[in-house]
Amino acid sequence: MLLAFGLFIVPLLIWVVGRGVLGPFEDGGPFALLVDFFNGLGMKPKPIPERLSTPVVQVIAEGDYVVVVTVAKMPIPSEPSKTYTTSWFDLWRFKDGKADEHWDNAPLMK
């Protein structure tokens, strides 16, 4: 359930909020529900590190799109004590100098 939330609902919420569908930040309204939900998770923003902890393999930019490819070591779902190494990508579309949309790949599922 949490994985489905992370893979599908969060990107949708980011997309909706980014386009102002839920109204402006200062008005509260429906956007306040999202703020309350995420604040209730107890997660705090992490400071930006001096150096990246994930090795970047490649960065590709074309037009409004930027792709960053990194190395990831993931657990094998059927054998959690074992891992496999793969590449991970993050793709952003920029609009007016800001990240407007984001996509990434999903790990192997059970």
Summary of the structure (lengths in Angstrom):
residues: 110
radius of gyration: 16.8
end to end distance: 13.3
largest distance: 48.7
contacts: 201
relative contact order: 0.12
helix: 29%
strand: 39%
